[in-house]
Amino acid sequence: MHGAGNDFVVLDALRNPLPADFNFPAVAQQLCRRHFGAGADGLLLLTDAEDENHAAVRMRLWNPDGSEDMCGNGLRCIARLAHARGHVAANQFTVQTLAGLRAAHVLEDGRVRVAMGEPRFDLAAVPMRPDDHWESERAVEYSLPVGEEKIPHVTTLSTGTAHTVIFLDEPLADEEFERLSPQIENHVWFPERTSVLWARIEDEHNVRLRIWERGAGETLACGTGACAAAVAAQITNRAQPPVRVHSRGGVLTIEWAPGAEIQMTGPAEVVFEGSCEV
């Protein structure tokens, strides 16, 4: 499946149960490897929710490097698949995720609207550990030291996973994107790494992204990243809701007001179905 070009190998364990010792991190590394596996930005699992959560289904995701993570585009894909295959009858239901319970609404046109929780700015929640000279409780509109450089107009927050948004006046050259993005992902200030979102404001309702996703590298879209970019644009007075976030894979619409959950609407499509041996 894919959500705005963010593509996944999806295992439906409700239809095809998996053994208790199934090694998801190893399978993710095998199947997500482009050219040598099916190729994907992540491995998604649709499975039963834990009873105490009162959710209809559960979503889990592993990055191509085998690390487990949260994923907004994956959430929409899981919601649409669960509804299309009759695992849930209603078009509005709750999904259990690594970041908590998330409400999903499968729309008549096939798009999916999901609640993404409230953004977190406190450094411990990101998590982020800047140097001893840091004085703020948040990381909004700061300069990030990378080697001998200082990158300005940076905002770091969590939308279920860590994101670092960098606002640009001009498009970033490929060489700079490929050189700086992995350095920022693995920066010492981010103990669990961070995704990197290079953002340009087109107008008050449109933001354009180039995405470096932690554990995956460049991706065509990122749902949690689109949420982070839209929120960062709003709190730095660069944009107003609704914010349409344009990436190489498509457009996601983000709605958010302070004190409320982020709402994200976008596509979720089945590309093909099959079986494989792992």
N, C-alpha and C positions, 0 to 999 in steps of 0.2 A: 504494500500500500504506500501511498504518499500523501502528504499534506503540504500543498504549495511547493512541491519539489523536494521536501524533506522525506526521504524514502526509508522504508522499514521492511524487514522480514518479520512477519507476524505469525506467531504460533497460537492457534486456538485450542487451548487445553480443555475447554468445555466440551468441544466436539471430539477432540483426540487427546485424552489424558496422557500425561507424561510420567515416567517413573520418578520415584522420590529422589533418586540419586542423579537426576539429569543435571549435567554440568553446564548451566547457562552461560557463565563467563567464557568458557572454552568454545562453546558453540557459537557465541556471538563473534568471537575472533575469527572462527572458521567461515561462517556464512556471510559476514559483513565485508569480508576482504574482496574488494573489486578485482575482477579479472581471474581470481582463483576460487571465489565462492559465488554465491548469488549476487552479492554486492549490495550494501545498504549503509545508511547512516546509523542504524541501530537495530537491535533485536527486540521486538515487542512480544509480550506474553499477555494473552487474555485468559483469565482464570477466575476461580471462585473468590469472592470477597471473604474476609474473615468475619465470622458471625457478629462479633461485638461492634463492628463498624457500621452495620446497617446499610451497607452499600449493595448495589445490584451486582456488580462485577469488580474485579481488580485488574489494574494495569501494572506491569513491571517493564522496565527497559534497561538494556545493557548497551553501552557504547561499543564501537568496534574494537576498543582496547580491553574490553571485558569489565569495565567499571560500571556499576549500577547508578542510574541517574533518574531525574524527572524530565518529562518532555511534553510540551504543550501540543505540538503537532501529532505526536504519538497518542496523546489523550483523545484527540478528535478522531483519529483512525480507529482506536479501540472502541469508542462510543458508537461510531457508525457500523463497525463490523458486528458488535454485540446486538445492535438493533436489527440490522439486515438479516442476520442468521436466526433471529427469534429468541436469542438468549434473554432478552428483555422485551416485554410487549409494549410498554409505554415509550413515547418519544422523548420523555424527560425522566432522568434517573441520575443516581449518584455513583461515581466511580471511586474506588479506593486507589490511591497513588502513594508513591514514596513521600510526597509532600503533604499528604492528608487527603481528606475527602473533597471531591470536586464534582459539582453539578454539571450535567451535560444535557443539551437539548438538540436533537436531530431535527433539522428544519425540513420543510417540504421540498425545497430545491436541492437537498442532498448535502448542503453545508451543515456544519456543526458549530454550535455556540457553547462554549465552556467557561465556567467560572474558574479563575486561576488563583484565587486567594488574594490576600493583601500583600503588596510589596513590602519588603523589609529593608530598612536602611541602616539599622544598628550594626556595628562592625562585627559583633559576635555572631549575628545571624547570617552574615554573608557566606562564610566567615572571611574576615580580612584583618591582618595584623601589620599595620604600618609601623614605621620606625618611631623612635622615642620622641621625635620632635613633633609628632602629630598631636593636634589639640582638639579636634572636633570629634563628636560622637558619630558622625556620618561621613560618607565619602562622596560629597556632591560638589561638582565643578572644581576639581583639584588638578594638579600637575603630577604625572606619574613618572618617576625616574626609571629609565630603561637603559642600562649601560651608561654611556656618556651623554645620552639625550634626556630631555624632559618633555613628555607628551602632555600638551595642555587640553583643557575642556573635557575632563574625564569624570564620569560618575559611575560608581560601583554600587550595586544593590542585589538583593536576592528576590527572584520571582519563583521560588521553589528550588532554584539552583543559582549559583553565583554568575553574575554578568557584569562586565565592564564595558560601558558605553563611551565611545570617543567621538565627539562631534567635530566634523571637518568642514572647512570652507570649500575645499576642492577634492575631487576624487583621489583616492590613494593609489599610487602606482603599484603594479603587481609585485615588484621587487620589495617594496616597503611592506606590503601586506604579508608576504611570505616570510620576511625577515623578522618583523616586529611581533606578529600575532603569536607565534609559539613562545617567544620570550615573555610576553605578557601573560599568556595562559599559565606558564610555569613560574611566574614571578614570586619571589620570596614572600611578598606581602599576602599571597593567596595560598594558605596551607592546603586547601583542597582543590587548587587550580581555579581558573575562571574562564568562561567563554568571553570572546572579544567581539564587540559589535562596532564596526566603523560606520558612523551615521552622518548623513547629510540632510539638512532640512530643505525641502522643496517649497513648502508654504506651511501655514499654521495647522493644516490637517494632513500633511503628507511628509513622510520620512522615508529615505532610501537607505538600505543597509547592505553592507558586505559582512559576512559572518564567518568567524572562526570559532567552531564549537569545541569545547574541551572534550578530549577523548575521541574526537572524530576528525578534526581539521576543518577545512572549508566545507560548508554545507550551503545548499540553495535556499534554505529557510530554517527558522528556529522559532517555535511558538513562544517559549518562555523568554527568548531573546527579543522577539517583537514586543512582548509586553514590557520588558525592561527598557527598551529604547523609547517606547511611547511614554512611559512614566517619567523617565529621565528628561525627555523633551518637555513634558508638562511642568515638572518641578523647577526646571531652569528657564521657564518662560519662553521656550522655543516653539511650543505647539499647544493646541487646544483640542479637547475631545469632540467628536471621535477622531482618532488618529489612524490613518491608513498607512500601514508599514509595508513598503515595497522591497522585496528581495529578489534575487535572481530566479526564484521559483514561483513567485506570485505575490499576491497581496493578502494581508491579514488585517482585519479591522479590530482596533483595540479601543475599549471604552473604560474610563476610570475616573473616579473622583476621590479625593483624600478621605480616608476612613471607610472606604468601600472595597469590595473585591474587584479585581480586574476581570473584565469580560472580553473574550476573544472569539471572533467568528471567522471561519475560513473553510476551505474545501478539505475533503478526506476521500480518497479514491482507491479502489482496488485496481491494481495493475494486472496481476495474474494470480492464479492459484495452482498449486502443485504439491509434490512431495519430494523428499530427499532423504538420503541416509547420512547420518552424522556419527 
